[in-house]
Amino acid sequence: MAVSGLACAAGIRTLFSGLGFEVPPGDWLALTGPNGTGKTTLLRAVAGLVRPIAGEVRWNGAPRRVSSPEWHAACLFQGHAAGWKDNLAAGENLRLQRELDGADRAPPPAELLAWVGLARQAKLPFGRLSAGQRRRVSLARLAASQRPLWLLDEPATALDTAGQTLFGELLDAHLARGGIAIVATHQRLPVSSAPIELSLGDYAGA
Ligand SMILES: Nc1ncnc2c1ncn2[C@@H]1O[C@H](COP(=O)(O)OP(=O)(O)OP(=O)(O)O)[C@@H](O)[C@H]1O
């Protein structure tokens, strides 16, 4: 996937402009930058959730069309509020999300939750989980994902060391399958392959 000449604004303020990068299959981009520089906004712009004020996002060599089935099948965006329902059990949330993600070939939710260390919490309402346990449910969603492009906003926040290792294993496996990831992060992540690094502060808008 590639981005060229991208600029995004919040209100009347340009957050960043002139942004260009390419992430080939099997690579990932680590997106860094001070608070408020627009990392979340960039991820949302690539996903098609906010409209950039300039520039282009390309997927498979062509401009990506936000409403196309191809793009929906390709892109998984996982933001800070990942869309989990507080009153549904963790397992039930995961089952619904798997259906929305079209991850029908994935292992059953109970198996995924056990893999992320939440076997005992599968029937607890999501809202009762700790911050790190919630993040682990998001890891289970990633483990089920068959989408080639992951856009992840601070995926390791609140995770303990073992949780961060699980995240690294997931990302490694995704890249080994030829997947692509753009990961906004303030921390060093335990991923085997070195990322393409991009600091959004270098593109601060005029
Ligand atoms: N209506 C608005 N007018 C001006 N600025 C706005 C408006 N809405 C949001 N902003 C600013 O837009 C920026 C959005 O930042 P964004 O969440 O994309 O940053 P980030 O790099 O992900 O930050 P963090 O590291 O804190 O997660 C923030 O600086 C915010 O203050």
The ligand as an ORCA input file, in Angstrom:
! r2SCAN-3c Opt
* xyz 0 1
  N     -11.965     20.873     15.783
  C     -10.646     20.858     16.005
  N      -9.935     21.999     15.813
  C      -8.600     22.030     16.005
  N      -7.876     20.949     16.380
  C      -8.565     19.806     16.590
  C      -9.961     19.695     16.403
  N     -10.335     18.428     16.654
  C      -9.201     17.759     16.975
  N      -8.150     18.610     16.948
  C      -6.713     18.249     17.190
  O      -6.386     17.276     16.201
  C      -5.348     16.487     16.697
  C      -5.806     15.051     16.498
  O      -4.807     14.254     16.887
  P      -4.749     12.683     16.831
  O      -5.682     12.059     17.805
  O      -4.838     12.258     15.426
  O      -3.252     12.646     17.371
  P      -2.317     11.489     17.833
  O      -0.993     11.769     17.209
  O      -2.978     10.188     17.556
  O      -2.244     11.758     19.381
  P      -1.894     10.801     20.628
  O      -0.418     10.471     20.549
  O      -2.206     11.689     21.789
  O      -2.808      9.596     20.542
  C      -5.133     16.883     18.152
  O      -4.023     17.780     18.243
  C      -6.413     17.605     18.506
  O      -6.214     18.544     19.514
*
